[in-house]
Amino acid sequence: MEAEPPLYPMAGAAGPQGDEDRLGVPDGPEAPLDELVGAYPNYNEEEEERRYYRRKRLGVLKNVLAASAGGMLTYGVYLGLLQMQLILHYDETYREVKYGNMGLPDIDSKMLMGINVTPIAALLYTPVLIRFFGTKWMMFLAVGIYALFVSTNYWERYYTLVPSAVALGMAIVPLWASMGNYITRMAQKYHEYSHYKEQDGQGLKQRPPRGSHAPYLLVFQAIFYSFFHLSFACAQLPMIYFLNHYLYDLNHTLYNVQSCGTNSHGILSGFNKTVLRTLPRSGNLIVVESVLMAVAFLAMLLVLGLCGAAYRPTEEIDLRSVGWGNIFQLPFKHVRDYRLRHLVPFFIYSGFEVLFACTGIALGYGVCSVGLERLAYLLVAYSLGASAASLLGLLGLWLPRPVPLVAGAGVHLLLTFVLFFWAPVPRVLQHSWILYVAAALWGVGSALNKTGLSTLLGILYEDKERQDFIFTIYHWWQAVAIFTVYLGSSLPMKAKLAVLLVTLVAAAVSYLRMEQKLRRGVAPRQPRIPRPQHKVRGYRYLEEDNSDESDAEGEHGDGAEEEAPPAGPRPGPEPAGLGRRPCPYEQAQGGDGPEEQ
């Protein structure tokens, strides 16, 4: 039998025609070096470039989906655990049997205070943390703190619950500011990778036209909030599949409730002190908490493994080298911008309406009239309505910019008027369908509000040096509003609705005035961000051209003017080469720089 010829010809071996291949080029030891190690003969540079940027765009989509899923799982676990924990701790029998005289209600009040009060100080440290850790790592750290809060529920004591609640309160604003910054940066990156052919010879250093990333930002924010609003539905799974089997029906829990809706005072006045028919076994509680802990850990892995960096390494260096004192001051200095001042009422209302959906509609109107066993289904209706309506933010691709935001405000305005005059009768289920419709419609308004505000901030402040400051201010005002609702939880429902109504009207009017000023061309007063002052002398800074120059430095007015070097001889040895000191490698070789002959 004849030996089979080799599958691939070996380099340097003679071909079937001797020392020359079919094209007449020598194929032996005398073959030219270019033929052996040169470029692939069928290499298509344009096609390879297109494939490269297609992979980059798919990577950006992967980052957006991973961040959205991570945020959904994190908040789903947090809200679900907090809801189940507060219901169990509310029951008088559960507290006495399991915890005795430990003072569980006092621990719960301090835990809620830590979650709601601590974010008030977030304006002081959030930009510093984001610049120090980076956007992606700040997201990962904040999600890890949420997982820490879940883990402390294995051993419910004062020294576990309260410190973890304080840490959680510190992480709320940094998590949301870094999330908003991350989604905005992904939209800008997707625009760069989609329009790579429009770049000049300097590559990606050329700044794209202002507002060019807005369509991608609308799509990404719609995706993010459609995922996030599903967290309210995910949070109800422990209650639907576990806790509902232990609850009394409405005839027991609502026996002493006299008024609901607009006639109610505080939160569930007259609600029965015992809501559990039988106490859940400790082993079953550990299983539920273990599942929640596993989901929280999965959210951490999603952010860590699938979310790419928001900035290039050189850009991260630029963002930090403006000085930590400037980073601390710049959130306060941005208040000079009239656009932010006009949007502050909307920021406050955004915090009001989320908490009103969870406490006002779900508790004051829902649980007060149809019982605690239907709380989960009311919040699922809110969640599904908000998630579906988040995609309505895509209407901004064709409609004028104010339409989605004003439409969400209009939906909430109409619902607030209806709720102001509606007092459902306790223990009557005929009107339950109205509650589900109201919850779903409130979710529609919430989705348009959240998607519209985040998209608007990403369009108005597209400079990468400002985004973390702007989103910090936005979510800090939200935290202030949530803290205000926490303080006023005992007010009558009419007072809560009146505050909600006044804030909504003021927010809509202020926002429309801002849009009017922008159409008139009124220039906003933005604080100057100092030019990065690099103190590192490493391989990145050997070139005369600053490869870390930020986008805004090329424009007049954003960067600080360089000071002219003083005339006359300088003390000490003269820098070698092109006005610089030799790098450590050159010093070790004994040379004075690249100009040494």
C-alpha positions as CSV (number, residue, x, y, z in Angstrom):
1,M,0.0,0.0,0.0
2,E,1.1,3.5,-0.8
3,A,1.7,5.8,2.1
4,E,-1.0,8.5,2.3
5,P,0.3,12.0,1.5
6,P,0.5,14.4,4.5
7,L,-2.6,16.5,5.0
8,Y,-0.8,19.8,5.2
9,P,2.6,20.5,3.4
10,M,5.4,21.1,5.8
11,A,7.2,24.4,5.7
12,G,10.5,24.1,4.0
13,A,9.8,20.7,2.5
14,A,9.8,20.1,-1.3
15,G,6.5,20.1,-3.0
16,P,5.2,17.6,-5.5
17,Q,6.9,19.6,-8.3
18,G,10.3,19.7,-6.6
19,D,11.6,22.8,-5.0
20,E,9.0,25.1,-6.6
21,D,5.3,25.3,-5.9
22,R,2.6,25.6,-8.5
23,L,3.2,29.4,-8.8
24,G,6.9,29.0,-9.5
25,V,8.1,30.3,-6.1
26,P,10.8,28.3,-4.3
27,D,9.4,26.2,-1.4
28,G,12.6,24.9,0.1
29,P,15.2,26.4,2.4
30,E,15.8,29.0,-0.3
31,A,12.2,30.3,-0.1
32,P,11.9,34.0,0.6
33,L,11.2,35.0,4.2
34,D,8.1,37.1,3.2
35,E,6.5,34.0,1.7
36,L,6.9,32.1,5.0
37,V,6.0,34.7,7.7
38,G,4.2,37.3,5.6
39,A,0.6,38.3,5.6
40,Y,-2.1,35.8,4.6
41,P,-2.5,36.1,0.8
42,N,-6.3,36.2,1.1
43,Y,-6.4,38.7,4.0
44,N,-9.1,41.3,3.6
45,E,-8.4,44.2,6.0
46,E,-11.8,45.9,5.5
47,E,-13.6,42.6,6.3
48,E,-11.5,41.9,9.3
49,E,-12.1,45.4,10.6
50,R,-15.9,45.0,10.1
51,R,-15.8,41.7,12.0
52,Y,-13.7,43.3,14.8
53,Y,-16.2,46.2,15.4
54,R,-19.1,43.8,15.2
55,R,-17.6,41.8,18.0
56,K,-17.1,45.1,19.9
57,R,-20.8,46.0,19.5
58,L,-21.9,42.5,20.6
59,G,-19.7,43.0,23.7
60,V,-21.4,46.3,24.5
61,L,-24.8,44.6,24.2
62,K,-23.5,41.8,26.5
63,N,-22.5,44.4,29.0
64,V,-25.9,46.1,29.0
65,L,-27.8,42.9,29.4
66,A,-25.5,41.7,32.2
67,A,-25.8,45.0,34.1
68,S,-29.5,44.9,33.6
69,A,-29.9,41.3,34.8
70,G,-27.5,41.9,37.7
71,G,-29.5,45.0,38.9
72,M,-32.8,43.1,38.5
73,L,-31.6,40.1,40.6
74,T,-30.0,42.3,43.2
75,Y,-33.1,44.4,43.8
76,G,-35.4,41.4,43.5
77,V,-33.5,39.6,46.3
78,Y,-33.3,42.8,48.4
79,L,-37.0,43.7,48.1
80,G,-38.2,40.2,48.5
81,L,-36.1,39.5,51.6
82,L,-37.0,42.9,53.2
83,Q,-40.7,42.3,52.5
84,M,-40.8,38.8,54.0
85,Q,-38.7,39.9,56.9
86,L,-40.9,42.8,57.8
87,I,-44.1,40.6,57.6
88,L,-42.6,37.9,59.8
89,H,-41.3,40.5,62.3
90,Y,-44.7,42.2,62.4
91,D,-46.5,39.1,63.7
92,E,-46.6,39.3,67.5
93,T,-46.6,35.5,68.0
94,Y,-43.6,35.0,65.8
95,R,-41.6,37.6,67.7
96,E,-42.5,36.2,71.2
97,V,-42.0,32.6,70.3
98,K,-38.8,32.9,68.3
99,Y,-37.1,36.0,69.8
100,G,-38.6,36.5,73.2
101,N,-37.6,39.8,74.7
102,M,-34.9,40.7,72.2
103,G,-36.8,43.8,71.1
104,L,-37.2,42.9,67.4
105,P,-39.5,45.9,66.6
106,D,-36.8,48.2,67.8
107,I,-34.2,46.4,65.7
108,D,-36.5,46.7,62.6
109,S,-37.0,50.4,63.2
110,K,-33.3,51.0,63.5
111,M,-32.6,48.9,60.4
112,L,-35.1,50.9,58.3
113,M,-33.6,54.1,59.7
114,G,-30.1,52.9,58.6
115,I,-31.4,52.1,55.1
116,N,-33.3,55.5,54.7
117,V,-31.1,57.9,56.6
118,T,-27.6,56.9,55.5
119,P,-28.0,57.9,51.8
120,I,-28.4,61.5,52.9
121,A,-24.6,61.7,53.2
122,A,-24.0,60.0,49.9
123,L,-23.3,63.2,48.0
124,L,-20.1,63.6,50.0
125,Y,-18.5,60.3,49.0
126,T,-20.2,58.8,46.0
127,P,-18.1,60.5,43.2
128,V,-14.9,59.8,45.2
129,L,-15.8,56.1,45.4
130,I,-16.7,55.9,41.8
131,R,-13.5,57.6,40.7
132,F,-11.4,55.5,43.1
133,F,-12.8,52.1,42.3
134,G,-14.0,52.7,38.8
135,T,-17.5,52.4,37.5
136,K,-17.6,48.7,37.0
137,W,-15.9,47.9,40.3
138,M,-18.2,50.3,42.2
139,M,-21.1,48.4,40.8
140,F,-19.6,45.1,41.9
141,L,-18.8,46.4,45.4
142,A,-22.3,47.8,45.9
143,V,-23.9,44.5,44.7
144,G,-21.6,42.7,47.1
145,I,-22.9,44.9,50.0
146,Y,-26.5,43.9,49.0
147,A,-25.4,40.3,49.2
148,L,-23.9,41.0,52.6
149,F,-27.3,42.3,53.8
150,V,-28.9,39.1,52.7
151,S,-26.4,36.9,54.5
152,T,-26.9,38.7,57.8
153,N,-30.5,37.3,57.9
154,Y,-29.2,33.9,58.8
155,W,-28.5,35.2,62.3
156,E,-31.0,38.0,63.0
157,R,-29.5,40.1,65.8
158,Y,-28.9,43.8,66.5
159,Y,-25.2,43.6,65.7
160,T,-25.8,41.8,62.3
161,L,-29.0,43.5,61.0
162,V,-28.3,47.1,61.9
163,P,-24.6,47.4,60.6
164,S,-25.5,45.6,57.4
165,A,-28.5,48.0,56.9
166,V,-26.2,51.0,57.4
167,A,-23.7,49.6,54.9
168,L,-26.6,49.0,52.5
169,G,-27.8,52.6,52.9
170,M,-24.3,53.8,52.0
171,A,-24.3,51.6,48.8
172,I,-27.6,52.7,47.4
173,V,-26.6,56.0,45.8
174,P,-23.2,54.7,44.5
175,L,-24.9,51.7,42.9
176,W,-27.5,53.7,41.1
177,A,-25.0,56.5,40.1
178,S,-22.6,53.9,38.7
179,M,-25.4,52.0,36.9
180,G,-26.6,55.2,35.2
181,N,-23.1,56.2,34.3
182,Y,-22.4,52.6,33.0
183,I,-25.4,52.5,30.6
184,T,-24.6,56.0,29.3
185,R,-21.0,55.0,28.6
186,M,-22.2,51.8,26.8
187,A,-24.4,53.9,24.5
188,Q,-21.4,56.1,23.7
189,K,-19.2,53.1,23.0
190,Y,-21.8,51.5,20.8
191,H,-22.0,54.7,18.7
192,E,-18.2,54.7,18.4
193,Y,-18.1,51.1,17.2
194,S,-21.0,51.6,14.8
195,H,-19.4,54.7,13.2
196,Y,-15.8,53.6,13.2
197,K,-15.4,54.5,9.5
198,E,-16.2,58.2,10.3
199,Q,-13.1,58.5,12.5
200,D,-10.1,60.3,11.0
201,G,-6.5,59.2,11.3
202,Q,-6.4,59.9,15.0
203,G,-8.8,57.0,15.6
204,L,-11.3,57.2,18.5
205,K,-9.8,60.5,19.9
206,Q,-12.0,62.5,17.6
207,R,-15.1,63.6,19.5
208,P,-18.4,62.5,17.8
209,P,-21.1,65.1,17.1
210,R,-23.0,66.2,20.2
211,G,-26.1,64.1,20.9
212,S,-25.2,61.4,18.3
213,H,-25.4,58.6,20.8
214,A,-28.9,59.5,21.9
215,P,-30.7,56.8,19.9
216,Y,-28.6,54.1,21.4
217,L,-29.0,55.6,24.8
218,L,-32.8,55.5,24.5
219,V,-32.7,51.8,23.5
220,F,-30.2,50.8,26.3
221,Q,-32.1,52.7,29.0
222,A,-35.4,51.0,27.9
223,I,-33.7,47.6,28.1
224,F,-32.2,48.4,31.5
225,Y,-35.5,49.6,33.1
226,S,-37.6,46.9,31.5
227,F,-35.3,44.4,33.3
228,F,-35.1,46.4,36.5
229,H,-38.9,46.8,37.0
230,L,-39.2,43.0,36.8
231,S,-37.3,43.0,40.1
232,F,-40.6,43.9,41.9
233,A,-42.2,40.8,40.4
234,C,-39.2,38.6,41.3
235,A,-39.4,40.0,44.8
236,Q,-42.8,38.5,45.2
237,L,-41.8,34.9,44.5
238,P,-40.8,34.1,48.1
239,M,-44.2,35.4,49.3
240,I,-46.3,33.6,46.6
241,Y,-44.6,30.2,46.9
242,F,-43.7,30.3,50.6
243,L,-45.2,32.9,52.9
244,N,-48.8,33.0,51.6
245,H,-49.4,29.5,52.9
246,Y,-48.9,30.7,56.5
247,L,-51.1,33.9,56.3
248,Y,-54.6,34.4,57.7
249,D,-57.3,35.6,55.3
250,L,-58.6,39.1,55.2
251,N,-61.5,38.5,57.6
252,H,-58.9,38.0,60.4
253,T,-56.3,40.6,59.5
254,L,-58.7,43.4,58.6
255,Y,-61.2,42.7,61.4
256,N,-60.6,46.1,63.1
257,V,-59.8,48.2,59.9
258,Q,-62.5,50.9,59.5
259,S,-61.2,53.1,56.6
260,C,-59.0,52.6,53.6
261,G,-57.7,54.7,50.7
262,T,-58.1,58.4,50.9
263,N,-59.7,58.2,54.4
264,S,-56.9,56.2,56.0
265,H,-54.2,57.5,58.4
266,G,-50.7,56.2,58.6
267,I,-49.9,52.7,57.3
268,L,-52.6,50.1,57.9
269,S,-54.2,51.6,61.0
270,G,-56.2,48.9,62.9
271,F,-54.4,46.0,61.2
272,N,-54.4,42.8,63.3
273,K,-51.2,42.2,65.3
274,T,-51.1,38.5,64.2
275,V,-51.0,37.7,60.5
276,L,-49.6,34.1,60.6
277,R,-51.9,31.1,61.1
278,T,-48.8,28.8,61.8
279,L,-45.2,29.7,62.3
280,P,-42.9,28.7,59.5
281,R,-40.2,26.2,60.5
282,S,-36.6,27.5,60.9
283,G,-35.4,24.9,58.3
284,N,-37.8,26.2,55.7
285,L,-36.7,29.8,56.4
286,I,-33.1,28.8,56.0
287,V,-33.9,27.2,52.6
288,V,-35.6,30.3,51.4
289,E,-32.8,32.6,52.5
290,S,-30.2,30.2,51.0
291,V,-32.0,30.5,47.6
292,L,-32.0,34.3,47.9
293,M,-28.3,34.3,48.9
294,A,-27.5,32.1,45.8
295,V,-29.3,34.6,43.6
296,A,-27.5,37.5,45.1
297,F,-24.2,35.7,44.5
298,L,-25.2,35.1,40.9
299,A,-25.8,38.8,40.5
300,M,-22.3,39.4,41.8
301,L,-20.9,37.0,39.3
302,L,-22.9,38.6,36.4
303,V,-21.4,42.0,37.2
304,L,-17.9,40.7,37.8
305,G,-17.6,38.3,34.9
306,L,-19.9,39.6,32.1
307,C,-19.7,43.4,32.6
308,G,-16.8,45.0,30.8
309,A,-15.0,48.2,31.9
310,A,-16.9,51.4,31.3
311,Y,-13.7,53.3,30.4
312,R,-10.3,52.5,28.9
313,P,-7.5,52.3,31.4
314,T,-6.0,55.6,30.2
315,E,-9.4,57.3,30.6
316,E,-9.7,56.0,34.2
317,I,-6.3,57.6,34.9
318,D,-7.6,60.9,33.5
319,L,-10.8,60.8,35.6
320,R,-8.8,60.4,38.8
321,S,-5.9,62.8,38.1
322,V,-8.1,65.9,38.2
323,G,-7.5,65.9,42.0
324,W,-9.6,64.4,44.8
325,G,-10.5,67.8,46.2
326,N,-12.0,68.8,42.9
327,I,-13.9,65.4,42.7
328,F,-15.3,66.2,46.1
329,Q,-16.4,69.7,45.2
330,L,-17.7,69.2,41.7
331,P,-21.2,67.8,42.6
332,F,-21.9,70.9,44.5
333,K,-20.5,73.2,41.8
334,H,-22.8,71.6,39.2
335,V,-25.8,73.2,40.9
336,R,-24.9,76.3,39.0
337,D,-26.2,74.7,35.9
338,Y,-29.8,75.8,35.4
339,R,-30.7,72.5,33.7
340,L,-30.1,70.6,36.9
341,R,-31.9,73.2,39.0
342,H,-35.0,72.9,36.8
343,L,-34.8,69.0,37.0
344,V,-34.5,68.8,40.9
345,P,-38.4,68.8,41.4
346,F,-38.5,65.8,39.0
347,F,-35.7,64.1,40.9
348,I,-37.7,64.5,44.1
349,Y,-40.9,63.3,42.6
350,S,-39.2,60.3,41.2
351,G,-38.4,59.2,44.8
352,F,-41.9,60.0,46.0
353,E,-43.7,58.0,43.4
354,V,-41.7,54.8,43.8
355,L,-42.3,54.7,47.5
356,F,-46.0,55.6,47.1
357,A,-46.5,52.6,44.8
358,C,-45.1,50.3,47.4
359,T,-46.7,51.9,50.5
360,G,-49.6,54.0,49.3
361,I,-51.2,51.9,46.5
362,A,-50.1,48.5,47.7
363,L,-50.7,49.0,51.4
364,G,-53.1,52.0,51.9
365,Y,-55.4,51.0,49.1
366,G,-54.6,47.3,48.4
367,V,-53.8,45.4,51.6
368,C,-56.2,47.7,53.6
369,S,-59.1,46.5,51.5
370,V,-58.4,43.1,50.0
371,G,-56.0,41.6,52.5
372,L,-52.3,40.8,52.9
373,E,-52.5,37.6,50.8
374,R,-53.0,39.8,47.7
375,L,-50.1,42.1,48.3
376,A,-47.8,40.1,46.1
377,Y,-50.2,40.1,43.1
378,L,-50.7,43.9,43.3
379,L,-46.9,44.4,43.2
380,V,-46.7,41.9,40.3
381,A,-49.2,44.0,38.4
382,Y,-47.2,47.1,39.1
383,S,-44.0,45.4,38.0
384,L,-45.3,44.0,34.7
385,G,-47.0,47.3,33.8
386,A,-43.7,49.2,34.5
387,S,-41.6,46.6,32.6
388,A,-43.8,46.6,29.5
389,A,-44.1,50.4,29.6
390,S,-40.3,50.9,29.8
391,L,-40.2,50.0,26.1
392,L,-42.5,52.9,25.4
393,G,-39.4,55.1,26.1
394,L,-38.4,54.0,22.5
395,L,-41.1,56.4,21.3
396,G,-38.5,59.1,21.9
397,L,-36.8,57.9,18.7
398,W,-39.7,59.5,16.7
399,L,-41.5,61.9,19.1
400,P,-40.1,65.2,20.6
401,R,-38.0,64.7,23.6
402,P,-40.4,66.0,26.3
403,V,-43.3,63.7,25.2
404,P,-42.4,60.5,27.2
405,L,-41.6,62.3,30.4
406,V,-44.6,64.6,30.2
407,A,-46.8,61.6,29.3
408,G,-45.7,59.7,32.4
409,A,-46.4,62.8,34.5
410,G,-49.9,63.0,32.9
411,V,-50.7,59.4,33.8
412,H,-49.7,59.9,37.4
413,L,-51.6,63.2,37.6
414,L,-54.8,61.5,36.4
415,L,-54.4,58.6,38.8
416,T,-53.6,60.9,41.7
417,F,-56.8,62.8,41.1
418,V,-58.8,59.5,41.1
419,L,-57.1,58.2,44.2
420,F,-57.8,61.5,46.0
421,F,-61.5,60.8,45.9
422,W,-61.6,57.0,46.2
423,A,-61.9,55.1,49.5
424,P,-62.3,51.4,48.9
425,V,-64.4,49.5,51.5
426,P,-62.4,47.0,53.7
427,R,-63.1,43.3,53.1
428,V,-64.9,43.8,49.9
429,L,-63.4,42.1,46.8
430,Q,-65.7,43.5,44.1
431,H,-63.4,46.4,43.4
432,S,-60.1,44.4,43.4
433,W,-59.8,44.7,39.6
434,I,-59.7,48.5,40.0
435,L,-56.7,48.1,42.3
436,Y,-54.8,45.9,39.7
437,V,-55.5,48.4,37.0
438,A,-54.4,51.3,39.1
439,A,-51.2,49.5,40.1
440,A,-50.4,48.7,36.4
441,L,-51.1,52.2,35.3
442,W,-48.9,53.6,38.1
443,G,-46.2,51.3,36.8
444,V,-46.6,52.8,33.3
445,G,-46.1,56.3,34.7
446,S,-43.1,55.1,36.8
447,A,-41.4,53.5,33.8
448,L,-41.8,56.6,31.6
449,N,-40.5,58.8,34.4
450,K,-37.4,56.7,35.2
451,T,-36.5,56.0,31.5
452,G,-37.1,59.6,30.5
453,L,-35.0,61.1,33.3
454,S,-32.0,58.8,32.9
455,T,-32.1,59.3,29.1
456,L,-32.4,63.1,29.4
457,L,-29.4,63.3,31.8
458,G,-27.3,61.1,29.4
459,I,-28.1,63.4,26.5
460,L,-27.6,66.7,28.3
461,Y,-24.4,65.6,30.0
462,E,-22.5,63.4,27.6
463,D,-19.0,64.5,28.7
464,K,-17.4,61.5,30.4
465,E,-15.9,63.8,33.0
466,R,-19.4,64.8,34.3
467,Q,-21.6,61.8,34.2
468,D,-20.8,60.4,37.6
469,F,-21.4,63.8,39.2
470,I,-24.8,64.2,37.4
471,F,-26.1,60.8,38.2
472,T,-25.0,61.2,41.8
473,I,-27.0,64.4,42.1
474,Y,-30.0,62.7,40.6
475,H,-30.1,59.7,42.8
476,W,-29.1,61.7,45.9
477,W,-32.3,63.8,45.5
478,Q,-34.2,60.6,45.1
479,A,-32.7,59.3,48.4
480,V,-33.7,62.6,50.1
481,A,-37.3,62.2,48.8
482,I,-37.4,58.6,50.1
483,F,-36.2,59.7,53.5
484,T,-38.9,62.4,53.5
485,V,-41.5,59.8,52.8
486,Y,-40.1,57.6,55.6
487,L,-40.4,60.5,58.1
488,G,-44.0,61.3,57.0
489,S,-45.3,57.7,57.0
490,S,-47.8,58.5,59.7
491,L,-49.5,61.4,57.8
492,P,-53.1,61.1,56.5
493,M,-53.4,59.7,53.0
494,K,-55.0,63.0,51.8
495,A,-51.8,64.9,52.9
496,K,-49.6,62.4,51.1
497,L,-51.6,62.7,47.9
498,A,-51.6,66.5,48.1
499,V,-47.8,66.6,48.5
500,L,-47.5,64.2,45.6
501,L,-49.8,66.3,43.4
502,V,-48.0,69.6,44.2
503,T,-44.6,68.1,43.5
504,L,-45.7,66.5,40.2
505,V,-47.1,69.8,38.9
506,A,-44.0,71.8,40.0
507,A,-41.8,69.2,38.4
508,A,-43.6,69.2,35.0
509,V,-43.7,73.1,34.9
510,S,-40.0,73.4,35.8
511,Y,-39.0,70.8,33.2
512,L,-41.0,72.5,30.4
513,R,-39.3,75.9,31.4
514,M,-35.9,74.2,31.1
515,E,-36.8,72.9,27.6
516,Q,-38.0,76.4,26.7
517,K,-34.7,77.9,27.8
518,L,-32.8,75.3,25.7
519,R,-34.8,76.1,22.6
520,R,-34.0,79.8,23.1
521,G,-30.3,78.9,23.2
522,V,-29.6,80.0,26.8
523,A,-26.1,78.7,27.6
524,P,-25.8,76.7,30.8
525,R,-23.1,77.6,33.3
526,Q,-21.0,74.5,33.8
527,P,-18.2,74.2,36.3
528,R,-14.7,73.9,34.7
529,I,-13.2,70.5,35.2
530,P,-9.4,70.9,35.7
531,R,-7.0,69.4,33.2
532,P,-5.5,66.1,34.4
533,Q,-2.2,66.6,36.1
534,H,-0.2,63.4,35.5
535,K,2.4,62.6,38.1
536,V,3.3,59.1,36.8
537,R,6.3,58.7,34.6
538,G,5.8,55.3,33.1
539,Y,5.6,53.8,29.7
540,R,2.2,55.5,29.0
541,Y,3.8,59.0,29.2
542,L,7.0,58.6,27.1
543,E,5.4,60.2,24.1
544,E,5.3,63.9,23.6
545,D,1.6,63.6,22.7
546,N,-0.6,63.0,25.7
547,S,-2.4,59.7,24.9
548,D,-4.7,60.2,28.0
549,E,-6.1,63.5,26.8
550,S,-9.8,63.5,27.5
551,D,-12.5,64.4,25.0
552,A,-13.3,67.8,26.6
553,E,-9.7,68.9,26.8
554,G,-9.6,69.6,23.1
555,E,-12.4,72.0,23.4
556,H,-12.0,75.6,24.4
557,G,-13.2,76.3,28.0
558,D,-13.4,72.8,29.4
559,G,-9.8,72.3,30.2
560,A,-7.5,74.5,32.2
561,E,-4.9,76.6,30.4
562,E,-1.4,75.3,30.7
563,E,0.9,77.6,32.5
564,A,3.9,78.8,30.5
565,P,7.2,77.5,31.9
566,P,9.2,80.2,33.7
567,A,12.1,81.7,31.8
568,G,15.7,81.2,32.9
569,P,17.6,78.2,34.0
570,R,15.9,75.6,36.1
571,P,17.5,74.2,39.2
572,G,18.8,70.7,39.0
573,P,19.8,68.7,36.0
574,E,18.2,69.3,32.7
575,P,15.6,66.7,31.6
576,A,17.0,64.4,28.9
577,G,15.6,64.0,25.4
578,L,12.5,65.9,24.4
579,G,12.1,67.8,27.7
580,R,11.6,64.8,30.0
581,R,13.4,62.7,32.5
582,P,14.7,59.3,31.4
583,C,12.5,56.4,32.4
584,P,13.8,53.8,34.9
585,Y,14.7,51.3,32.2
586,E,16.8,54.0,30.4
587,Q,18.5,54.9,33.7
588,A,19.3,51.3,34.4
589,Q,20.9,51.1,30.9
590,G,23.0,54.1,31.6
591,G,21.5,56.3,28.9
592,D,19.9,59.7,29.0
593,G,16.8,58.9,26.9
594,P,15.9,58.0,23.3
595,E,18.0,60.8,21.9
596,E,21.3,59.2,23.1
597,Q,23.6,58.4,20.3
